[in-house]
Amino acid sequence: MAGEAKQGIIDGRAISKQIEAELTEEISSMKADAGIIPGLATILVGQDPASQLYVRLKHKACDRVGIYAEDQKLDASITQEELLDVIENLNTRADIHGILLQLPLPPHLDAKEAMQAIDPAKDVDGFHPYNMGNLMIGDEGFVPCTPAGIILALEYYDVDIEGKDAVIVGHSNVVGKPMAAMLLNRNATVSVCHVYTKDLKSYTTGADILVVAAGVKHLIKEDMVKKGAVVFDVGITEEEGKIYGDVDFENVVNKASLVTPVPGGVGPMTIATLLTHVTFAAKEIE
């Protein structure tokens, strides 16, 4: 899979459309040949507006490619034991191949324990310690979807990773740490920066590949980016109804060889990766 840059902008929607087209055909064949319909269950606790939006987007994407999707909508007052019971029931259901626990959870619930309760074979988000451990030894089965989507984009645009200097800003379990492992698995030289990093600019200006996931509006300015760098903006900040990324896109786009917009960049690729994982999980039972 390869594409060409348009004005230095990474078109996440175009990449996701191509992946969805391929999955639609694959899932159609699975239904016809083996009677298997990939199934995803999302678990949404409470009524956080952002979480509700993310779940709706994931379900719409499932509908487009032919994946069965259901949403387990749970009251915010649910107990930890009740949440674990819901997860265990989904673990045992043959029609559900992927389970996604939408974060964040209400503060009285233990997200770590809940994530670990998901069957690793159905952990399509790639957060279970078993799958994270496999990632660290180079066995990339179910890996976190955002880093996986970024790798897909690098492949789509024929960006050679081996030997490149890669810098990641943000060291979360969702993006930063797994992103570092995936780039290391492809022989990049990786630096991981975070809120405690001194002189962030000294790192980012040396990056051939820059991934920013800090959640700070326009943290990365034009003078912090190496000319010709490939830049992925994972951050989202909302102000007065407008969405901003961690990268000052309007200025960085003229300096980077490739950069993701916000929105329309990393988000669609993340959801496309989730669909790929659910399909793969379903194929494993054939």
N, C-alpha and C positions, 0 to 999 in steps of 0.2 A: 504494500500500500504506500503510495507516494503522492505528494501534492506539491504545488508551487505556492510560494508566498505571494500575497496580494498586498502591495504597499506595506510590507513588513508586518502584517497582521495575521496572527494565527486564528483561523476560522474554526472555532470549536464546534459550531453548529454544522458546518459542512462535514467535519470528521464524524460527528455523531450520526448524521444522516446516512453516511456510507456504511457505518457499522450496523445501524438499524436495518438497512436494506439487506445486508448479509444475514443478519439474525432472523429476519422475517422469513427468508427463504429456508434457512436451516430449521427453524421451528416448524414450518409447514411440513417439511420432510419428516421430522420427528413424529408429528401427529399422524401422518399418512403411513409411515413405515412401522412404527412401534406403538402408536396410540398414546404417546406421552405428550402431555401439555405441561411445560415448565410452570411452576407455581411459586409465587413470592408472597410472604406474609410480612407486613409491616406492623410494628407495635408502636402506637402513639399514646403516650400517657399525658393527660391533661390537654389544655387547649392553647398552647403557645402558638401564636399566629405564624411565626417563621417556620416552626416544625410542621404545622398543618400545610403550609405552602409547599415545603420540600416533599412531603408525602404525596400530595396531589400531583406534583410534577413527575414523581417516580411512577405513580399509577398510570398516568397518561402515557408515559413512555412504554410501560408494559403493554397497555392496550394496543399501541401502534405496532408492536412486533408479534403479538399473539401470546404473551405470557399472562397466565391467570394471576391476578393480584387481589388480595383482600387486606383490609386494614382492621387490626384489633385495636379499637378505640377504648382506652381505659381511663377511668376517672382519676383525677390527680390525687385523690385520697387513698388509692389502692395501696395495700401493704406489700412489703418486699416478698412475703410468702406467696401472696396472690399473683404477683408478677412472675415469680419463678414457676408457678403452676401453669400459667399461660404459655410460657416458653417451653416447658416440658411437654405440654400437649402438642405444640407445633413440632417439636422434635420428633414425635412419634407418628405424625401424619404423613402418609405416603404421597398425598397430593401437593404437599408443600416441600419444595426443594431448597428454598432460601428463606432465611429469617433476618429481618432488619429491625433492630431496636433503635428508634429515632431518639437522638440525644439533642439537648440535655433532658435529664429526668428531674422531677421535683426533688428538692434537697433532702427529703427524708428517705429517698431510695438510694441503694448502693448500685451505681451503674457498673462498676467493675465486676461485682458478683453476678449481676444479671448478664453481662456480656459473656462471662465465662460459662454460664449455664447453657448457652446456645451450642448445639451440636456443631463441632468444627466442620463437618461435612456440609452444613447448611449456613455457615458463617460467611455469607456473600459480601459482607462489609470488610472482612479480613482482619477483624480486631481481636479474635480469640488468641490467647497466648500460644496455642499449638500452631496456628497459621503464621503468627508473627515470628515464632521460633524457626519455622521452615524458611521464611523469608531471609532470616539472618544467615542461614547456611546455603542460600542461593536457590532454594526450592520455591519458586514463585507460583504457588497455586492460587489460593484466595489471599489477595493482598489488598490493603486499603485502596479504595476506588479512585481517589483523587491523584495520588502518585502514579497509579497505573495508567490513568488517563493522560497524564503528562508524558509518560514514556511512549504511549501510543502516538501522541502529537509529535514527539521527536522523531519517531519512525516515519510518520506520515510525511514530514517535511525533510526527510533524509538528513537529519542532523546526526553526525557521528559523535557518539558519546565517549568512546575510548580515548583516554589520554587527555580529555578536556578538564579544565578547572571548573568545578561546579560549586556554587555557594547557595546554601539554603538559609533563609531568614525565618526563624521559627522552629522550635524543636518539640512540637506536639506529637502525641502518639498517632494522631490522625493523618498528619501530613509530613512534618519535618523528619521524624526518625525513620519511618518507612521509606520516604523519598531518598534519604541518605543511603539506606541499604540498597535500594534498587539501582541507584547510580553507581555505587561501589561494585555491585554485581556486574556492571557493564564497564568496569575499569576506568571510571572517572576518578579524579582526585577531588575529594569532597571536604568542604568546610561547612560546619553548621553554626550559625549565629543565632542570638536570642537577645532578650532584654538586658542581659548582663554583659553582653559583648562590648568591649571598649573599642572605639573608633570603627564603627560599622563600615564606613565608607572605604576604609583601607582593604576590606575583604571584598565588598561588592564590585569595586572597580577592577578587580582582577578576575572576575567571573566570566567564563565563556558561556556558561549556563547559569542563570540566576532564577531561583524559585523563592517567591516571597509569600509567606503565610503568617503574617503578624497581626492582622486585623487593625492596622493603624493607617488611617487615610493618608495617601500620598507620602508614605514614609520614604520611598525610593524616588529621589529626584534625578534629573537628567545627568548631573555631574557625578552621580554615584554609579553610573552604568558605563561599562566598557563599550567602546564603539564596535558594533557588529555582534554584540552579545545576543543570546536567545533568552527572553525574559518571560517567566510565567507568574502571573498575578493571581494568587489564590484568595487574597483578602477581600472582605466585603464590609463596608461601613455605610450605614444609611443616615443621611442628614436631610431633614426637611423634604422627605419624599424622594430624594435622589440617591442613587447608589454610586459609591466610589470604591475604587480598589486601593491596594497598598502602593501601587506604582502610579506616578504622575504620567499617565498614558499619553496625553496630548503632546508632551515634550519628549518623553522617552521613545515614542514611536519613530521619531526622526533619527534616533541614534542607534537603536537596536536593529539587528537584522530581522528578528522576529519577536513579537510581543503579543500577549493575549489581552483582549479588551475585557472590561467588566461592565455589564454582563456579556455573555456570549462567547466566553473563552473556555475556562477550565470547567465551569458548571456542566455544560452539555456532555463533555467528555467523561466526566465523573459518572453521570447517569448511564451513559452508553456502556461504561465498564461494568456497572452493576448489572445491567441486562445480560451482558456476556457471562458474568459469573453465575447468574441464575440458570442460564441455558446450559452452561458447563455442568453445574450440579445435577441438573435433570438428566443429562447424557450419561452421567456416571452410573445411573441405575439400569441402563439398557443392558 
